[in-house]
Amino acid sequence: MLEGVNVALGVTGSIAAVKTVELAHELRRQGASVRAVMSGSATGIIHPWAVEFATDNDVVTEITGSVEHVELCGYDGWADVFVIAPATANTVGKIAGAVDDTPVTTTATTALGADTPVVIAPAMHEPMYDHPGVLEAIDTVSAWGVEFVDPRVEEGKAKIASEDAIVTDIARAAGDRPLEGDHVVVTSGATGEAIDPVRVLTNRSSGKMGREVAKACYVRGADVTLVHGLVGPRSITSDGAVAQTNPDGTVSYATLRSVESADAMLEATREACTDADTLVSVAAIGDYTVDSSAEKIRSGQDLSLSLEPTPKLIDEIRDDHPELPIVGFKTETSGDEAAMIAQARETLERAELAFVVANDASVMGAEQTNALLVHDADAARFSGSKAGLAGEIADSIATLLESELTDTA
């Protein structure tokens, strides 16, 4: 996600500074080069040697005659983005007032003056985060174009955001934004149809692909609505077992609408699409529903279920929005490429889709995928990670919307 990106990492005196090593490692795993700047208070919490080890670069702990702040974040500076993680209330207030009394605040002022993108991940006790002056400082700095990664408010603390959330916002700040101003709706996960109060008909979808698509569109500048269903039955050790980025059930890269049934997913998607520029229908929506029993069905008896078909979401949305670009997904179990393409083309033509992503059901819950992007005239093959495929899909959407904008100009 951050291949070739130079990240200057500012560390301030929050106890969350202990997470700096993990964050630096994750930035490097995502392809970034990292150089750190630490305030004096931060060095009292985590030793600069630990940060040097994590970044594989010398750490700036004071501004000297080498003008480290300018070399990092000035005009033509080394950094593509300056991220402060964690940022204390004190640091945010100083940045808002252009107070430069630590290496971190001095580097922040330099970055803002040089139009180097800045990302701030606050971490403090909740009453400090709710202080009117702190909120005013956040609003002031946000108005200058600084991206804030919202903290996780738990146990009376505004805890630093997850590494995934910080990395995602850094990628958004540092990259091009071809989907800036566009609203992308993504459906994801499985649906479940209640048989009784404790049993459901569902499928094995983990929602991983849909979440990666939502994230890729967000990184490219889009406002994203993620309509997310259930996570299909998987073992607790499976990669697909945990659906959400944050422990509080939210995601940092999208407005999340959690649903269960196919009908609920259709209604939430229909509402989200009233002002959408694109719909990406990734969810594995159940094809059948059943009349639900109000009481738990007792075990040990012969039982037959009468199944009724559910509405096709893309067909319903197409009827509501004849001009809306829609990307469909088609999952097959045959393993026959020709059959997959044929089924994808049938869906493409029936619902007048922009393109269809066809893959085999064996990729459900996996990190890797083999897929076909089926357009009107061709079928492009993709093999790699789901995150990589999501990037291809987001880039295709950006090209599609740009082409439509050109055609209407």
TORTOR-730623 format. One record per residue: x, y, z of N, C-alpha, C in turn; residue in one letter. Coordinates in pm, whole numbers, plus 50000, padded with zeros to 5 digits. Atoms other than C-alpha are relative to their C-alpha. Layout:
N
XYZXYZXYZa
...
This chain:
409
500824987850000500005000050000500855012750000m
499144988149989502935023750067501324998149926l
498765002650074505475011449814500615013049949e
499294988250048508075038549752499695012850073g
500394987949927506565063050004500985002550115v
499134996049889508885081950242499155006150111n
500824995649887507235086150583500895005450110v
499394994449880508535109950849499034997650114a
500865004249889507165096551178500315008250124l
499854992049879506685121251463499444992650120g
500425007249879506475106351813500015009850117v
500104990749888505255126552113499744992350130t
499955006049868504935120152486498724994350053g
501155007949954501805098952504500494985950033s
499615013649967501995064652665499854990949877i
500165007750125500855052152322501284999849918a
498705000450070504435059252209500614986050006a
499475013649992505155023552320499624991849876v
500435007050121503345012852001500775004549876k
499284994550114505775032151779500784989349924t
499215010450066507975001951710499104991649909v
500925007950081504994981651587499535007849878e
500474991850112503745010451373501095001649895l
498904998550095507165016151218500234987249921a
499855012850070507484979151137498904998249896h
501115001750094504024979250975500155009349880e
499764990850111504855009950766501034994149904l
498965005950086507964992350638499494987349930r
500595011950064506034960050574499135003949882r
500854995250109503704980550356500795006949890q
499164994950107506674992950152500605013750023g
499514986549975507465026650313501425000050055a
498764996949929510835040750414499625009650113s
500444992549882510595055950765501195006550069v
499044992949915512585082350952499225006850110r
500774995549884511515092751301500535013050058a
499704987849927511405125751489499314998750136v
500565001949867510895124451866500105012650085m
499934989349900509995150252128500764995050122s
499295003949880511895150552455499154991250090g
500905008049917508845136952637499884985849946s
500125013450060508605107952392501204991550035a
498805007949970512195097652463500004994950143t
500145005149864511215093552829499094988050008g
500945011350002508645067352727500574988449919i
499395010450083510445048352451501395004949958i
498614995950027514195048952393500195002049849h
499734997850142515365063752061500694988349931p
499365011750061517465032452006498954990049948w
501075009150044514255011951985499385004849870a
500594994350121512845035651725501004999449884v
498985001550104516145035451535500014985849946e
500055013950044515984997651527498774997449912f
501255002450073512354998351406500005006549863a
500024992750127512975023751130501224997149913t
498725002250068516535013351036500605013249951d
499444986850031517425050451031500295007450130n
499744991449885518895075951270498735007550038d
501194993249947516305093151490500345014450037v
499814985949966515975130951520499415002450138v
500464996749865515755140551889500255014750034t
499824985549985516885176751850500275006049864e
499744992750124517025202651577501355006950014i
498634994749993520665211951507500265009049880t
499624992050115522565232351254499794993049868g
500325007450122521745204951003498565002349953s
501414996750029518145218551003499224987549956v
500635012950031516695183551017498555001549956e
501414998250034513095196550999499815004049855h
500094995550139513735213350664500434988849906v
499525011050084515695183950525498924989349986e
501065010150004512785161050613498755004949928l
501354995950041509695181750538499925013849936c
500034987150067510715214450376499744998649850g
500125000750146510455223650009501024990049947y
499135010650055511905193949817500604991350110d
499515008449891512295175750150499874985249970g
499975014550020512795138350187498614993850010w
501265006849967509335130150322498905002849898a
501234998450079506235124150112498835003250091d
501074997549904504095126250426500625000350140v
499574999449861504605135950792498834995350085f
501055005349913502605115151040500445001350145v
499734998949857502435122551412499144989650070i
500725011249939501495090751597500864994050110a
501194993149954500805093851879500215015150008p
499974985449980499925130951906499255003150129a
500654996149875499165144952251499145012449980t
500804987650003496655172552327500925012149994a
499034989149998499635194952397500565002649860n
499424998650133501135188152053499005005749901t
501024995050092497875193951865499775015050023v
500194985849969497385227152045501155008649952g
498834992550046500925238251967500015001349848k
500034999350147500555229651598498985010349955i
501054990450035497325249851583500475014450023a
499514986649970499155279451735501365003149941g
498684998350062502365275451528501095001850106a
498985000049894504365269651849501004989049968v
498955009550042507695252951765501034998550111d
499055001649890509375241452084500434985650020d
499485013649999509975204552011500364996349856t
499705004250138511465186651710498754996349921p
501235004250070507985173151629499195012149955v
500814988450038506145206451636500735008649896t
499234992550100508955223351443499904993549863t
500135007150127508795196551176498595001549944t
501394998250044504985199851165499795013649936a
500134986650057505165237351105500675000749864t
499275000250128507735231650831499194992649893t
500795007850096505585204950665498785007749953a
501194992450037502485226750672500365011749909l
499574988950085504375256050524500444995649862g
499495005150128505825234250249498964991749925a
501085008150060502485217050168500354985149994d
499795014349984503835183250273498794994450073t
501185005549931500805161650365500324996150144p
499835003049858500345157750741498834991550048v
501005008849940498485129850922500264999650150v
499864999749854497825131351298499104989350061i
500755010349928496755102151519500035003450149a
499994995949860495735116351860499914988250095p
500145010049893496045096452182500115007350133a
500034992849872495095109752526498834994550082m
501175003849922492595105152809498775006849940h
501224995150065488995110252696499615014150043e
500354986249964488345141852905500875010549931p
499124990750073491365158252738499555001249855m
500464999950139490065148252395498725008049985y
501274992850003486695163952485500145014650041d
499794986149959488245196852603499695009449882h
500374990950110486795225952399501215005449925p
498814994750066490275239652331500664989849909g
499425010650083491545206252201499154997849876v
500895001750115488485201851979500125011649902l
499824988250086488925237351850501324999149924e
498695001550066492605230351776499924989649888a
500175010250103491655198551587499265005849879i
500754993850110489095218251383500875009649921d
499124990250067491655245351309501004993049909t
498985007150077494325221151195499374992049885v
500705007250106491825200350998499675009249883s
500334990350105490795231650808501205003349913a
498784997950080494415234350689500294988149910w
499785011850085494085200450519500684988450069g
499385011149926495625178950793498964988950020v
500885011549980494125143850811500154995050144e
500005005749865493145131751159499474985749995f
500445013949988492905094451229499314998950135v
500774999649876490135092351486500464989350098d
499605010049899491105075251812498854990550031p
501005009449951489285045351960499685003950144r
500384995649866487355058052262499534988050080v
500275011749917487435030252522500555002250140e
499505000149861487765027552901500425013950046e
499674986449959487805065352944501215005849932g
498824995450071490655069252698499705001349851k
500014998950147490955081752341501274993449951a
498815007950032493335053952240500405002149854k
499514998350136495515056651933499324990049906i
500655008550099493905042551619500864987849969a
499275012150036494885008251492501075003149895s
498954998450102497995004351280499414999949860e
500645000950131495784994650986499345013249963d
500674987350027493765026751018501015011049970a
498984989750022496885048551041500674998149864i
499375002950129498535031450743499075004049885v
500964996950105495365035350537499895015049978t
500104985450015495115072650609501305006049947d
498744995450058498805077350532500004997749850i
500065003150143498275060250196499095009849928a
500944990450060495315083150126500645013849989r
499394986649999497275114450222501155001149901a
498774999450081500425105150028499754997349853a
500215004450138498845091749710499145009549918g
500944992950086496895104849415498584996450044d
501395002549960493145107749470499085001249879r
500844999250119491435100149140498524998850029p
501425001149964488175092949325499575011050097l
500344988749912488205125749522498635005449963e
501334994450023484635137949563498974989849955g
500945010450044483075104949448499514991950120d
500595008549896480735084449666499894985949946h
500005013950043481355047249630499314991650107v
500695009349910478985021849786500514986049973v
499495013750012480394987149853499174990950090v
500625010249916478454956749971501014988950026t
498975009749962480394929850153499444989950098s
500375010049903480134898250357498874991149952g
501115009150029477404872050372498705005950053a
501284997149937473714875350442499514987450071t
500565011249927471714853450677498495001250008g
501465000249993468064843650663499584991850122e
500365006549874466534835351000499054988249978a
500895011749997465064800351035499155000650126i
500684997749872464184806751398500895009950076d
499194989749931465594830251669501484996750016p
498595003449979468894810951686500684994249877v
499415006350118469444795851339499825008649877r
500104992450124470184811751003500524991749883v
499415004950124470784801650643501025010349955l
498964990450039474084817350539500994993149907t
498975005950086477274810950338501375003150059n
498654999549942481044810650384500775013049973r
499284987650030481884846150276500585006350126s
499344993249888484364863650506499865015149992s
500094985550018483754898550363501345006649974g
498654994450015487524902650318500145007849869k
499844993550130487304911549947499285013449998m
500744987549999484624937649999500665010850083g
499334990249916486514954250281501255005449932r
498824995350072489654955750068499615009749888e
500464990850104487684971949784499635013550061v
500384987649933486214997550024501245008050040a
498774993449957489665005150161500765005949881k
499284995250119491225008349813499335012549942a
500714988150050488525033049706500225011850093c
499734989349903489025053050027501395005849981y
498634995450020492775054749971500105008949877v
500004991950123492065069049625499095012150009r
500694987349978490015097149777498504999350011g
501455001150001486455083849769499425001250141a
500825001749881483805088050035499304986549983d
500455013850016482835051850099498924996550101v
501005006349913479695035850238500164984949984t
499815014550001480254999350332498774993550063l
501165007549951477084978450363500484985750024v
499325012549965478394947950548499054990450067h
500805010449941476624915550623500784991750100g
499385009049903477624885850834501364995149951l
498785007150037480954867850838499674985150008v
500455013950010480334832150723500674990950101g
499475009349899480994801850944501424995749968p
498595003450018484744797850983500574996750138r
499375003049871487054784551253500565012950060s
499544988049931488234809451512501445003649963i
498634997350041491804806051383500095004749856t
500004996150140490754815151029500275014949986s
499734985850026491994847950880498725007949983d
501244992950025488404856650792499085000950119g
500905000749886487044852251143499635013750056a
500274986849944487304888851245499735009649886v
500434992350116485414911951014500455014550005a
499844985549993486094946751144501425004050037q
498684994949971489194968151170500145003550148t
499914994849864488404982751513499194991550098n
500725008049901487314965451835498575004850024p
501354995049976484234987951858499064997449884d
500885003850109482844973451535499885010249890g
500024990050107483595003551313501194997749907t
498834999850088485925008151019500385014549977v
499514986350009488085038850974499865005849860s
499944995750138487805040350596498635001249934y
501324999750061484035039950546498925002750104a
501214999949918480605047650684499424986049996t
500385014149995479555013150801498514998550030l
501395003749975476014999750776499944984850011r
500015014449975475734965250932498594994649980s
501295006150029472934942850809500124984950018v
499975014549992471934906350830499354993649878e
500735007050105469284895750579500245006249863s
499914994850137469234899550202499125012149983a
500924988750011466244922650233500585012450067d
499404988649931468054944650487501175005749921a
498894995250083471124946250261499495007949881m
500574992850114468974956649966499525013750042l
500534987149956467254984050163501105009750039e
498894991349962470504997550310500775004749878a
499294996450123472154996949967499175009949918t
500884991050073469145013549805500085014250059r
499904986949935469315041650062501365006549972e
498664994650021473095045650022500205004649856a
499804997150141472815046949643499245012349951c
500754988350044470555077549638500925011149948t
499054989850048473655099449592501344993749963d
498755007150030476225073149488500465002849858a
499414999250133478595076049193500304986149944d
499735013850040479325038549185499534990550108t
500275010949909478105006449343500914988349964l
499215012150019480474976949389499354989150083v
500785010249931478384946349474500854987550021s
499095011049969480844922549639499324989450088v
500595008949900478574906949903499494987049939a
500565013050038477634870249882498584999450059a
501384998749952473894875949913499274986749979i
500735012650011471774845449987498945000449893g
500985000750109469634834549694498614996250049d
501295004849951466854820849915499765004750143y
500424997049864464934830550226498954990050042t
500935009949946462524811350447499115007050103v
500854994849894459554818950671500584996150135d
499335002449872461044822651016499004996250108s
500815003849884459614805351322500255009750114s
499854990849888458944828551615500634993350121a
499435007649890460064801251855501104990849947e
498955009350039463144779351851499404986649959k
500465013050048462504748051647500734989150079i
499405010449916463064717751871500714989649914r
499225010050074465664692351761499344986350009s
500455013849994465014655751689498784997149917g
501185002350083462124660151444500365001449853q
499834998050144461924656751067499505013949965d
500354986150029461814691150915500295003049854l
499804995150136461384705750568499875015149999s
500054985650012462074741850483499545003849859l
500494995150129460194759650206500765012849967s
499144988750035462634783150033499355008749892l
500494990250097461664814549845501185008249950e
498864992350050464054833649615500015014350054p
499844986049959465414867049734500185008849877t
499794991150115465484897649505501495001149966p
498624997750043468664902849299500355014650022k
499684986249961470294933449450500405008649880l
499554991450111472024945549133498875002949902i
501144997550088468824941648931499085010750060d
500864990249933466834961449188500625014049994e
499334986950004469424989349205500065005249857i
500004995750140469654989848826498655005949962r
501334994550028465884995248805499845013950062d
500114987049933466165023849056500895010549936d
498994990650051469255039548892500534995149866h
499615005350131469465032148519501405004149954p
498724995050047472655052848474501164997450095e
498965001849899474585042548785501004989349958l
499005010650026477885024348714500014989850113p
500035010849902477694990748891501054989649963i
499025010850017480504965548936499454987750072v
500525012249941479364929948997501084989950028g
499125011449970481024898949143499234987249971f
500625012950032480324863549026500894988950051k
499245011149943481464833149224499454986849946t
500385013150054481424798349068500824989150069e
499315011449938482474763849188500544990049898t
499615010050101483154746248858501514999449977s
498584999550031486784757448825500275001049851g
499894999050146486124760448451499995014749961d
499884985850032487384794148327498985004349896e
500954996350105485204794148016498595001350057a
501334999449938482114786948227499865012450087a
500034988049917483024814848470499805012449916m
500134988350087483404839648186498595000749943i
501355000350057480094828648033498975004950102a
500934995749896478254833148364500185014950030q
499744985849975479944866848421499405008749890a
500554992250111478934878948075498465000550004r
501464999949987475334868548136499565010450102e
500324990049898475274889448454500315014149950t
499584987150056477124917848280498915005849910l
500984995350097474534920148004498635002050063e
501344999149941471444913748216499815012950079r
500134988349913472134941848463500745012249947a
499284988850062474124964248225501095005450093e
498944996649905477164963948453501205006049930l
498764994350055480404983048406501004988849972a
499225012350019482364950548455499674990450113f
500285010449901482194918148651501324993450040v
498845007349949484844902048872499554985750026v
500375014049986484604864248839501124992450071a
498995008149933486364840349076499394986950049n
500425013149952486204805549221499665000850149d
500454999749860484444799049553501094996050098a
498935004549910487654783949693500765011550064s
499244988749945489034819049760499295006350120v
500724994149887486414826550028500834999150127m
499234999549877488294837650339501504999749983g
498555000850024491724834150176500585013949975a
499314987550028494324861650135500245001949851e
499684999550142495134853049774498784996949915q
501125002750089492814851649476500474999149856t
499865000150144492714843049110498675004549944n
501264994350044490114863748932500085004249854a
500144994850135488894875048592499175012750006l
500764987650011487814910948530499385000149861l
500695001950126485214906548259499315012949957v
500594988050059484394937048045499214995849876h
500785003050121482354939747727500804991649901d
499235006250109485174929047498501064990250046a
498895008549959487744911447709499834995150143d
499965005149863488514892648030501455000350046a
498634998549952491654903948212500224991150122a
499695009049889493264878448444500765007450109r
499274994749886494474887448791500344988550094f
499585009749901496474865949033500845007250105s
499264993349894497664878649369499145001850123g
500734997749876496404892649697498665006749973s
501294993350013492864904549751500175015250008k
499714985749996494304938649840500465004949863a
499554996450134496034939149501498865000449901g
501175000050088492834929649321499115012050029l
500814988349963490974956649514500575012749939a
499384988450063493494982149388499705000649851g
500335000450143492904970749029498555004349978e
501414996450013489144974149079499805015050022i
500144985749971489445008849235500575008549886a
499434992650113491715020548951499084999449879d
500945001450112489225006948695498795009050020s
501134991149971486415025848869500385014549974i
499544986250022488465058048864500065003149850a
499934998150145489115053748490498605001149940t
501385000050049485435046448429499325013450029l
500664987549964484215077248618500635011949929l
499344989250074486825099548455499525000249855e
500465000950139485725086948112498585005349987s
501374994950004482065093848193499955015150016e
499944985649980482955128748313500445007049871l
499534994450126484845135347990498904999749894t
501065001550099481925122547782498885010250019d
501094990649973479475146147955500455014649999t
499494986249996481775176647946499715007249868a
